[in-house]
Amino acid sequence: MVGQFEGKNLVYSRDMIRRDGKPAKSRMTFFNLGENDVRQLVEQSTDDGKTWTAQIDLHYSRKK
């Protein structure tokens, strides 16, 4: 995966081949939600990035 900042978000992306043999694009975005929280969203596109489907949507909080 190749990563870069897009605005305030860190975005990793890659081209891949799915298990069914079809090509797809994948991206993983980290959103800074404040001092103690981060959101991680993993999405996949099978139409060359025109539309995206969420695969994983996680929220991390710093342990207090």
Secondary structure, DSSP 8 states (H G I E B T S, - for coil): -EEEEETTEEEEEEEEE-TTS-EEEEEEEEEE-STTEEEEEEEEESSTTSS-EEEEEEEEE---
